[in-house]
Amino acid sequence: ALPSVPPTAEAAATAPTPLDQYQQSLALWNSLGPPADYDYSFRQFGELTSEMARPKLVRVRNGEVESASFDDGDGEEIVLTNFWLGQIRTIEGLFGEIGGAIDGLGTGSVAEVDVTYDPNRGNPADVRIDYDAEMEDDELLIAVSNVVILGGDGPLGPEPEPETEPS
């Protein structure tokens, strides 16, 4: 479960809701095309295999994950295949996951959704979804960085890589 600090009544009244932030960010991302070809760095945190816990370079072509790879620590690139590749989402897939979680807030099937979006592109940057406030290690924790949109007038990026786990 994620710790939470209740906002002041004034801050809560003026703060955009998760749905507002989601809709604005999705509209910004979609205003870019939505992009069909892009690369980005993806990192998931939590109880994972070493392959899934490593930062990955994801290549999306024609709206589908074409490849994902990571450095094995010895300078060798390891390309994910089959099952592992299927676990990697496009940015549109992340938006779908976030949208479903926001819907779950209203039904009680999700305890908390906290997402930071890139202000220039709209893509999710840090994603924290807590499915059950009473359960440990059920959170989805993802960091997205270094988004480079290909085609058109040229790449739109890169952005700085985050150094730490989303908090």
Backbone as JSON Lines, residues from 0, in Angstrom:
{"i":0,"aa":"A","n":[0.84,-1.18,0.0],"ca":[0.0,0.0,0.0],"c":[0.88,1.23,0.0]}
{"i":1,"aa":"L","n":[0.42,2.26,-0.67],"ca":[1.18,3.5,-0.77],"c":[0.82,4.42,0.38]}
{"i":2,"aa":"P","n":[1.81,5.04,1.02],"ca":[1.48,6.01,2.07],"c":[0.87,7.24,1.42]}
{"i":3,"aa":"S","n":[-0.06,7.86,2.12],"ca":[-0.65,9.07,1.56],"c":[-0.72,10.14,2.63]}
{"i":4,"aa":"V","n":[-0.59,11.36,2.18],"ca":[-0.71,12.52,3.04],"c":[-1.93,13.28,2.56]}
{"i":5,"aa":"P","n":[-2.92,13.47,3.43],"ca":[-4.13,14.17,2.97],"c":[-3.82,15.62,2.61]}
{"i":6,"aa":"P","n":[-4.34,16.09,1.46],"ca":[-4.11,17.48,1.09],"c":[-4.97,18.41,1.94]}
{"i":7,"aa":"T","n":[-4.57,19.66,2.0],"ca":[-5.41,20.63,2.69],"c":[-6.7,20.79,1.89]}
{"i":8,"aa":"A","n":[-7.76,21.26,2.53],"ca":[-9.05,21.43,1.86],"c":[-8.92,22.39,0.68]}
{"i":9,"aa":"E","n":[-8.15,23.45,0.85],"ca":[-7.97,24.43,-0.23],"c":[-7.23,23.82,-1.42]}
{"i":10,"aa":"A","n":[-6.16,23.09,-1.14],"ca":[-5.4,22.45,-2.21],"c":[-6.23,21.4,-2.92]}
{"i":11,"aa":"A","n":[-7.01,20.64,-2.16],"ca":[-7.85,19.6,-2.75],"c":[-8.91,20.21,-3.67]}
{"i":12,"aa":"A","n":[-9.42,21.38,-3.32],"ca":[-10.47,22.01,-4.12],"c":[-9.94,22.54,-5.45]}
{"i":13,"aa":"T","n":[-8.65,22.92,-5.51],"ca":[-8.1,23.5,-6.73],"c":[-7.25,22.53,-7.53]}
{"i":14,"aa":"A","n":[-6.85,21.42,-6.95],"ca":[-5.99,20.47,-7.65],"c":[-6.78,19.73,-8.72]}
{"i":15,"aa":"P","n":[-6.15,19.53,-9.9],"ca":[-6.85,18.75,-10.93],"c":[-6.99,17.3,-10.47]}
{"i":16,"aa":"T","n":[-8.08,16.69,-10.84],"ca":[-8.31,15.29,-10.47],"c":[-7.44,14.39,-11.34]}
{"i":17,"aa":"P","n":[-7.24,13.14,-10.93],"ca":[-6.5,12.21,-11.79],"c":[-7.14,12.09,-13.18]}
{"i":18,"aa":"L","n":[-8.47,12.14,-13.25],"ca":[-9.15,12.07,-14.54],"c":[-8.85,13.3,-15.39]}
{"i":19,"aa":"D","n":[-8.87,14.5,-14.76],"ca":[-8.53,15.73,-15.49],"c":[-7.11,15.65,-16.06]}
{"i":20,"aa":"Q","n":[-6.16,15.25,-15.23],"ca":[-4.77,15.15,-15.66],"c":[-4.63,14.14,-16.79]}
{"i":21,"aa":"Y","n":[-5.3,13.0,-16.64],"ca":[-5.27,11.94,-17.65],"c":[-5.8,12.46,-18.99]}
{"i":22,"aa":"Q","n":[-6.97,13.09,-18.96],"ca":[-7.59,13.57,-20.2],"c":[-6.75,14.64,-20.88]}
{"i":23,"aa":"Q","n":[-6.2,15.57,-20.1],"ca":[-5.36,16.63,-20.67],"c":[-4.08,16.04,-21.29]}
{"i":24,"aa":"S","n":[-3.48,15.1,-20.59],"ca":[-2.22,14.51,-21.06],"c":[-2.46,13.63,-22.28]}
{"i":25,"aa":"L","n":[-3.54,12.86,-22.28],"ca":[-3.87,12.03,-23.43],"c":[-4.15,12.91,-24.65]}
{"i":26,"aa":"A","n":[-4.85,14.02,-24.45],"ca":[-5.12,14.95,-25.56],"c":[-3.81,15.52,-26.11]}
{"i":27,"aa":"L","n":[-2.87,15.85,-25.23],"ca":[-1.57,16.37,-25.68],"c":[-0.83,15.31,-26.47]}
{"i":28,"aa":"W","n":[-0.76,14.08,-25.95],"ca":[-0.1,12.98,-26.66],"c":[-0.76,12.76,-28.02]}
{"i":29,"aa":"N","n":[-2.08,12.73,-28.06],"ca":[-2.79,12.5,-29.32],"c":[-2.61,13.66,-30.29]}
{"i":30,"aa":"S","n":[-2.36,14.87,-29.78],"ca":[-2.13,16.01,-30.67],"c":[-0.83,15.86,-31.46]}
{"i":31,"aa":"L","n":[0.03,14.96,-31.01],"ca":[1.29,14.68,-31.71],"c":[1.09,13.64,-32.8]}
{"i":32,"aa":"G","n":[-0.12,13.15,-33.0],"ca":[-0.34,12.18,-34.06],"c":[-1.53,11.26,-33.89]}
{"i":33,"aa":"P","n":[-1.69,10.46,-32.87],"ca":[-0.67,10.08,-31.89],"c":[0.5,9.39,-32.61]}
{"i":34,"aa":"P","n":[1.67,9.51,-32.06],"ca":[2.84,8.96,-32.72],"c":[2.72,7.45,-32.93]}
{"i":35,"aa":"A","n":[3.12,7.0,-34.11],"ca":[3.12,5.57,-34.4],"c":[4.52,4.98,-34.24]}
{"i":36,"aa":"D","n":[5.53,5.82,-34.41],"ca":[6.92,5.35,-34.33],"c":[7.66,6.18,-33.3]}
{"i":37,"aa":"Y","n":[8.13,5.52,-32.25],"ca":[8.87,6.21,-31.21],"c":[9.69,5.21,-30.42]}
{"i":38,"aa":"D","n":[10.69,5.72,-29.74],"ca":[11.51,4.94,-28.81],"c":[11.35,5.56,-27.44]}
{"i":39,"aa":"Y","n":[11.48,4.73,-26.41],"ca":[11.46,5.27,-25.05],"c":[12.14,4.31,-24.1]}
{"i":40,"aa":"S","n":[12.55,4.84,-22.95],"ca":[13.11,4.02,-21.88],"c":[11.99,3.67,-20.92]}
{"i":41,"aa":"F","n":[11.95,2.41,-20.53],"ca":[10.88,1.87,-19.68],"c":[11.53,1.17,-18.5]}
{"i":42,"aa":"R","n":[11.03,1.45,-17.32],"ca":[11.52,0.74,-16.14],"c":[10.35,0.46,-15.22]}
{"i":43,"aa":"Q","n":[10.26,-0.79,-14.79],"ca":[9.22,-1.19,-13.84],"c":[9.91,-1.55,-12.54]}
{"i":44,"aa":"F","n":[9.26,-1.2,-11.43],"ca":[9.81,-1.44,-10.11],"c":[8.9,-2.4,-9.35]}
{"i":45,"aa":"G","n":[9.47,-3.08,-8.37],"ca":[8.68,-3.97,-7.53],"c":[9.27,-5.37,-7.51]}
{"i":46,"aa":"E","n":[8.42,-6.32,-7.18],"ca":[8.81,-7.73,-7.1],"c":[8.83,-8.31,-8.51]}
{"i":47,"aa":"L","n":[10.0,-8.25,-9.16],"ca":[10.12,-8.64,-10.56],"c":[11.33,-9.52,-10.77]}
{"i":48,"aa":"T","n":[11.34,-10.25,-11.89],"ca":[12.56,-10.96,-12.28],"c":[13.61,-9.93,-12.64]}
{"i":49,"aa":"S","n":[14.86,-10.33,-12.64],"ca":[15.93,-9.37,-12.94],"c":[15.78,-8.81,-14.35]}
{"i":50,"aa":"E","n":[15.28,-9.62,-15.3],"ca":[15.09,-9.14,-16.67],"c":[14.06,-8.02,-16.71]}
{"i":51,"aa":"M","n":[12.96,-8.18,-15.98],"ca":[11.9,-7.17,-16.03],"c":[12.24,-5.93,-15.21]}
{"i":52,"aa":"A","n":[13.14,-6.06,-14.22],"ca":[13.48,-4.92,-13.37],"c":[14.5,-3.98,-14.02]}
{"i":53,"aa":"R","n":[15.19,-4.44,-15.04],"ca":[16.21,-3.6,-15.68],"c":[15.57,-2.52,-16.57]}
{"i":54,"aa":"P","n":[16.23,-1.36,-16.68],"ca":[15.73,-0.35,-17.63],"c":[15.83,-0.92,-19.05]}
{"i":55,"aa":"K","n":[14.8,-0.65,-19.84],"ca":[14.75,-1.18,-21.19],"c":[14.58,-0.07,-22.21]}
{"i":56,"aa":"L","n":[15.18,-0.27,-23.38],"ca":[14.92,0.59,-24.53],"c":[13.81,-0.09,-25.32]}
{"i":57,"aa":"V","n":[12.69,0.62,-25.48],"ca":[11.53,0.08,-26.19],"c":[11.42,0.8,-27.53]}
{"i":58,"aa":"R","n":[11.25,0.01,-28.59],"ca":[11.06,0.57,-29.93],"c":[9.63,0.25,-30.38]}
{"i":59,"aa":"V","n":[8.86,1.3,-30.64],"ca":[7.48,1.13,-31.11],"c":[7.45,1.55,-32.57]}
{"i":60,"aa":"R","n":[6.94,0.65,-33.42],"ca":[6.81,0.94,-34.84],"c":[5.39,0.59,-35.27]}
{"i":61,"aa":"N","n":[4.79,1.48,-36.03],"ca":[3.4,1.3,-36.48],"c":[2.46,1.02,-35.32]}
{"i":62,"aa":"G","n":[2.72,1.67,-34.18],"ca":[1.84,1.55,-33.02],"c":[1.98,0.27,-32.22]}
{"i":63,"aa":"E","n":[2.96,-0.58,-32.56],"ca":[3.17,-1.85,-31.86],"c":[4.59,-1.91,-31.32]}
{"i":64,"aa":"V","n":[4.77,-2.6,-30.18],"ca":[6.12,-2.79,-29.65],"c":[6.86,-3.72,-30.6]}
{"i":65,"aa":"E","n":[7.88,-3.18,-31.25],"ca":[8.68,-3.96,-32.19],"c":[9.78,-4.72,-31.47]}
{"i":66,"aa":"S","n":[10.41,-4.03,-30.49],"ca":[11.47,-4.68,-29.74],"c":[11.67,-3.96,-28.41]}
{"i":67,"aa":"A","n":[12.28,-4.67,-27.49],"ca":[12.68,-4.11,-26.2],"c":[13.97,-4.81,-25.8]}
{"i":68,"aa":"S","n":[14.91,-4.03,-25.31],"ca":[16.2,-4.61,-24.95],"c":[16.75,-3.92,-23.72]}
{"i":69,"aa":"F","n":[17.72,-4.59,-23.11],"ca":[18.4,-4.01,-21.95],"c":[19.85,-4.42,-21.97]}
{"i":70,"aa":"D","n":[20.66,-3.68,-21.23],"ca":[22.08,-3.97,-21.08],"c":[22.22,-5.0,-19.97]}
{"i":71,"aa":"D","n":[22.95,-6.07,-20.21],"ca":[23.09,-7.13,-19.21],"c":[24.05,-6.79,-18.08]}
{"i":72,"aa":"G","n":[24.64,-5.61,-18.1],"ca":[25.58,-5.2,-17.07],"c":[27.02,-5.38,-17.5]}
{"i":73,"aa":"D","n":[27.23,-6.19,-18.54],"ca":[28.57,-6.4,-19.09],"c":[28.71,-5.74,-20.46]}
{"i":74,"aa":"G","n":[27.77,-4.86,-20.78],"ca":[27.82,-4.15,-22.05],"c":[27.15,-4.88,-23.2]}
{"i":75,"aa":"E","n":[26.57,-6.04,-22.94],"ca":[25.9,-6.78,-24.01],"c":[24.4,-6.47,-24.0]}
{"i":76,"aa":"E","n":[23.86,-6.21,-25.19],"ca":[22.43,-5.92,-25.32],"c":[21.65,-7.24,-25.36]}
{"i":77,"aa":"I","n":[20.67,-7.35,-24.48],"ca":[19.79,-8.52,-24.45],"c":[18.43,-8.08,-24.99]}
{"i":78,"aa":"V","n":[17.96,-8.76,-26.03],"ca":[16.67,-8.44,-26.64],"c":[15.62,-9.35,-26.04]}
{"i":79,"aa":"L","n":[14.53,-8.76,-25.55],"ca":[13.44,-9.54,-24.98],"c":[12.69,-10.26,-26.1]}
{"i":80,"aa":"T","n":[12.25,-11.48,-25.82],"ca":[11.5,-12.24,-26.8],"c":[10.25,-12.82,-26.17]}
{"i":81,"aa":"N","n":[9.34,-13.25,-27.01],"ca":[8.14,-13.98,-26.63],"c":[7.4,-13.38,-25.45]}
{"i":82,"aa":"F","n":[7.31,-14.15,-24.35],"ca":[6.53,-13.75,-23.18],"c":[6.98,-12.4,-22.64]}
{"i":83,"aa":"W","n":[8.28,-12.21,-22.48],"ca":[8.79,-10.98,-21.87],"c":[8.46,-9.77,-22.72]}
{"i":84,"aa":"L","n":[8.58,-9.9,-24.04],"ca":[8.25,-8.78,-24.92],"c":[6.78,-8.42,-24.8]}
{"i":85,"aa":"G","n":[5.93,-9.41,-24.6],"ca":[4.5,-9.18,-24.44],"c":[4.14,-8.41,-23.18]}
{"i":86,"aa":"Q","n":[5.07,-8.32,-22.23],"ca":[4.82,-7.59,-20.99],"c":[5.11,-6.1,-21.12]}
{"i":87,"aa":"I","n":[5.71,-5.7,-22.22],"ca":[6.07,-4.3,-22.44],"c":[4.91,-3.61,-23.15]}
{"i":88,"aa":"R","n":[4.56,-2.43,-22.67],"ca":[3.43,-1.69,-23.23],"c":[3.9,-0.56,-24.15]}
{"i":89,"aa":"T","n":[3.05,-0.24,-25.1],"ca":[3.22,1.02,-25.82],"c":[2.79,2.14,-24.87]}
{"i":90,"aa":"I","n":[3.06,3.37,-25.22],"ca":[2.58,4.48,-24.4],"c":[1.06,4.51,-24.42]}
{"i":91,"aa":"E","n":[0.46,4.18,-25.56],"ca":[-1.0,4.09,-25.63],"c":[-1.51,3.01,-24.69]}
{"i":92,"aa":"G","n":[-0.78,1.9,-24.59],"ca":[-1.15,0.84,-23.65],"c":[-1.07,1.3,-22.21]}
{"i":93,"aa":"L","n":[-0.06,2.12,-21.9],"ca":[0.04,2.69,-20.55],"c":[-1.15,3.6,-20.27]}
{"i":94,"aa":"F","n":[-1.52,4.42,-21.25],"ca":[-2.71,5.26,-21.07],"c":[-3.93,4.39,-20.79]}
{"i":95,"aa":"G","n":[-4.06,3.27,-21.5],"ca":[-5.18,2.37,-21.26],"c":[-5.18,1.81,-19.85]}
{"i":96,"aa":"E","n":[-4.01,1.41,-19.37],"ca":[-3.88,0.89,-18.0],"c":[-4.25,1.96,-16.98]}
{"i":97,"aa":"I","n":[-3.77,3.17,-17.21],"ca":[-4.06,4.27,-16.29],"c":[-5.55,4.6,-16.31]}
{"i":98,"aa":"G","n":[-6.14,4.68,-17.5],"ca":[-7.57,4.97,-17.62],"c":[-8.42,3.93,-16.91]}
{"i":99,"aa":"G","n":[-8.05,2.66,-17.06],"ca":[-8.77,1.6,-16.35],"c":[-8.64,1.73,-14.85]}
{"i":100,"aa":"A","n":[-7.45,2.11,-14.39],"ca":[-7.24,2.28,-12.94],"c":[-8.04,3.47,-12.41]}
{"i":101,"aa":"I","n":[-8.1,4.55,-13.18],"ca":[-8.9,5.71,-12.75],"c":[-10.37,5.31,-12.66]}
{"i":102,"aa":"D","n":[-10.85,4.54,-13.63],"ca":[-12.23,4.03,-13.56],"c":[-12.43,3.19,-12.31]}
{"i":103,"aa":"G","n":[-11.39,2.41,-11.94],"ca":[-11.47,1.55,-10.76],"c":[-11.52,2.3,-9.45]}
{"i":104,"aa":"L","n":[-11.05,3.56,-9.45],"ca":[-11.14,4.36,-8.22],"c":[-12.6,4.53,-7.81]}
{"i":105,"aa":"G","n":[-13.47,4.72,-8.78],"ca":[-14.89,4.93,-8.48],"c":[-15.6,3.69,-7.99]}
{"i":106,"aa":"T","n":[-15.11,2.52,-8.38],"ca":[-15.76,1.27,-7.99],"c":[-15.12,0.65,-6.75]}
{"i":107,"aa":"G","n":[-13.98,1.18,-6.33],"ca":[-13.29,0.61,-5.18],"c":[-12.35,-0.52,-5.55]}
{"i":108,"aa":"S","n":[-12.21,-0.85,-6.85],"ca":[-11.31,-1.92,-7.24],"c":[-9.86,-1.45,-7.33]}
{"i":109,"aa":"V","n":[-9.64,-0.14,-7.2],"ca":[-8.3,0.45,-7.18],"c":[-8.26,1.43,-6.01]}
{"i":110,"aa":"A","n":[-7.18,1.36,-5.23],"ca":[-7.07,2.22,-4.04],"c":[-6.51,3.61,-4.37]}
{"i":111,"aa":"E","n":[-5.5,3.68,-5.25],"ca":[-4.86,4.96,-5.51],"c":[-4.22,4.96,-6.89]}
{"i":112,"aa":"V","n":[-4.31,6.09,-7.57],"ca":[-3.64,6.3,-8.86],"c":[-2.88,7.61,-8.76]}
{"i":113,"aa":"D","n":[-1.58,7.57,-8.99],"ca":[-0.75,8.77,-8.94],"c":[0.16,8.74,-10.16]}
{"i":114,"aa":"V","n":[-0.06,9.65,-11.09],"ca":[0.7,9.67,-12.34],"c":[1.24,11.07,-12.57]}
{"i":115,"aa":"T","n":[2.51,11.13,-12.94],"ca":[3.12,12.37,-13.4],"c":[3.27,12.24,-14.91]}
{"i":116,"aa":"Y","n":[2.85,13.27,-15.62],"ca":[2.9,13.26,-17.08],"c":[3.95,14.23,-17.58]}
{"i":117,"aa":"D","n":[4.55,13.91,-18.72],"ca":[5.52,14.81,-19.35],"c":[4.78,16.06,-19.83]}
{"i":118,"aa":"P","n":[5.23,17.25,-19.41],"ca":[4.5,18.47,-19.77],"c":[4.59,18.83,-21.26]}
{"i":119,"aa":"N","n":[5.59,18.3,-21.98],"ca":[5.77,18.63,-23.4],"c":[5.07,17.66,-24.34]}
{"i":120,"aa":"R","n":[5.0,16.4,-23.96],"ca":[4.45,15.37,-24.84],"c":[3.14,14.79,-24.32]}
{"i":121,"aa":"G","n":[2.94,14.85,-23.01],"ca":[1.75,14.28,-22.41],"c":[1.89,12.84,-21.98]}
{"i":122,"aa":"N","n":[2.94,12.15,-22.41],"ca":[3.08,10.74,-22.05],"c":[3.24,10.57,-20.54]}
{"i":123,"aa":"P","n":[2.77,9.44,-20.0],"ca":[3.02,9.16,-18.59],"c":[4.53,9.1,-18.35]}
{"i":124,"aa":"A","n":[5.0,9.7,-17.27],"ca":[6.42,9.67,-16.92],"c":[6.66,8.79,-15.7]}
{"i":125,"aa":"D","n":[5.88,8.98,-14.65],"ca":[5.94,8.13,-13.46],"c":[4.52,7.66,-13.16]}
{"i":126,"aa":"V","n":[4.37,6.35,-13.06],"ca":[3.05,5.75,-12.86],"c":[3.07,4.96,-11.56]}
{"i":127,"aa":"R","n":[2.12,5.24,-10.68],"ca":[1.95,4.5,-9.43],"c":[0.48,4.15,-9.3]}
{"i":128,"aa":"I","n":[0.18,2.87,-9.36],"ca":[-1.2,2.41,-9.18],"c":[-1.19,1.4,-8.04]}
{"i":129,"aa":"D","n":[-1.97,1.68,-7.01],"ca":[-2.11,0.77,-5.86],"c":[-3.49,0.13,-5.98]}
{"i":130,"aa":"Y","n":[-3.5,-1.16,-6.21],"ca":[-4.77,-1.85,-6.44],"c":[-5.51,-2.17,-5.14]}
{"i":131,"aa":"D","n":[-4.77,-2.37,-4.05],"ca":[-5.4,-2.72,-2.77],"c":[-4.6,-2.07,-1.65]}
{"i":132,"aa":"A","n":[-5.23,-1.13,-0.94],"ca":[-4.54,-0.38,0.12],"c":[-4.06,-1.28,1.25]}
{"i":133,"aa":"E","n":[-4.69,-2.42,1.43],"ca":[-4.34,-3.33,2.53],"c":[-3.25,-4.33,2.15]}
{"i":134,"aa":"M","n":[-2.95,-4.46,0.87],"ca":[-2.01,-5.48,0.41],"c":[-0.67,-4.85,0.07]}
{"i":135,"aa":"E","n":[0.41,-5.51,0.46],"ca":[1.75,-5.06,0.11],"c":[2.14,-5.62,-1.26]}
{"i":136,"aa":"D","n":[2.97,-4.89,-1.97],"ca":[3.57,-5.33,-3.23],"c":[2.56,-5.63,-4.34]}
{"i":137,"aa":"D","n":[1.4,-4.95,-4.32],"ca":[0.46,-5.12,-5.43],"c":[0.49,-3.91,-6.36]}
{"i":138,"aa":"E","n":[1.38,-2.96,-6.08],"ca":[1.43,-1.72,-6.84],"c":[2.08,-1.94,-8.21]}
{"i":139,"aa":"L","n":[1.63,-1.15,-9.15],"ca":[2.28,-1.04,-10.44],"c":[3.09,0.25,-10.4]}
{"i":140,"aa":"L","n":[4.41,0.13,-10.52],"ca":[5.32,1.28,-10.47],"c":[6.15,1.28,-11.75]}
{"i":141,"aa":"I","n":[5.96,2.31,-12.57],"ca":[6.62,2.37,-13.87],"c":[7.2,3.77,-14.07]}
{"i":142,"aa":"A","n":[8.4,3.83,-14.66],"ca":[8.99,5.09,-15.07],"c":[9.22,5.04,-16.58]}
{"i":143,"aa":"V","n":[8.82,6.1,-17.27],"ca":[9.01,6.24,-18.71],"c":[9.86,7.49,-18.92]}
{"i":144,"aa":"S","n":[10.89,7.38,-19.75],"ca":[11.75,8.53,-20.01],"c":[12.33,8.42,-21.42]}
{"i":145,"aa":"N","n":[13.09,9.44,-21.79],"ca":[13.81,9.45,-23.07],"c":[12.91,9.15,-24.25]}
{"i":146,"aa":"V","n":[11.71,9.72,-24.27],"ca":[10.78,9.5,-25.38],"c":[11.3,10.27,-26.59]}
{"i":147,"aa":"V","n":[11.49,9.55,-27.69],"ca":[11.91,10.16,-28.95],"c":[10.89,9.77,-30.0]}
{"i":148,"aa":"I","n":[10.16,10.75,-30.5],"ca":[9.15,10.51,-31.53],"c":[9.84,10.64,-32.89]}
{"i":149,"aa":"L","n":[9.68,9.63,-33.72],"ca":[10.35,9.58,-35.02],"c":[9.41,9.99,-36.14]}
{"i":150,"aa":"G","n":[9.99,10.45,-37.24],"ca":[9.18,10.81,-38.4],"c":[8.73,12.24,-38.36]}
{"i":151,"aa":"G","n":[7.91,12.61,-39.33],"ca":[7.42,13.98,-39.39],"c":[8.57,14.95,-39.56]}
{"i":152,"aa":"D","n":[8.62,15.96,-38.72],"ca":[9.66,16.98,-38.81],"c":[10.9,16.61,-38.01]}
{"i":153,"aa":"G","n":[10.98,15.37,-37.54],"ca":[12.15,14.94,-36.8],"c":[11.8,14.56,-35.39]}
{"i":154,"aa":"P","n":[12.77,14.07,-34.66],"ca":[12.5,13.6,-33.3],"c":[12.11,14.74,-32.36]}
{"i":155,"aa":"L","n":[11.25,14.41,-31.44],"ca":[10.8,15.34,-30.41],"c":[11.39,14.84,-29.1]}
{"i":156,"aa":"G","n":[12.61,15.11,-28.83],"ca":[13.22,14.58,-27.63],"c":[14.72,14.59,-27.82]}
{"i":157,"aa":"P","n":[15.49,13.96,-27.01],"ca":[15.09,13.2,-25.81],"c":[14.92,14.1,-24.59]}
{"i":158,"aa":"E","n":[14.46,13.49,-23.52],"ca":[14.3,14.18,-22.25],"c":[15.24,13.53,-21.24]}
{"i":159,"aa":"P","n":[15.51,14.16,-20.11],"ca":[16.43,13.58,-19.13],"c":[15.88,12.28,-18.53]}
{"i":160,"aa":"E","n":[16.78,11.37,-18.25],"ca":[16.42,10.08,-17.64],"c":[16.27,10.25,-16.14]}
{"i":161,"aa":"P","n":[15.16,9.74,-15.54],"ca":[15.04,9.82,-14.09],"c":[16.03,8.87,-13.43]}
{"i":162,"aa":"E","n":[16.53,9.25,-12.3],"ca":[17.55,8.45,-11.62],"c":[16.97,7.57,-10.53]}
{"i":163,"aa":"T","n":[15.75,7.82,-10.1],"ca":[15.22,7.12,-8.95],"c":[13.87,6.51,-9.23]}
{"i":164,"aa":"E","n":[13.49,5.58,-8.38],"ca":[12.18,4.95,-8.42],"c":[11.1,5.99,-8.15]}
{"i":165,"aa":"P","n":[9.95,5.88,-8.87],"ca":[8.86,6.83,-8.57],"c":[8.49,6.76,-7.1]}
{"i":166,"aa":"S","n":[8.25,7.93,-6.5],"ca":[7.92,7.95,-5.07],"c":[6.48,8.28,-4.85]}
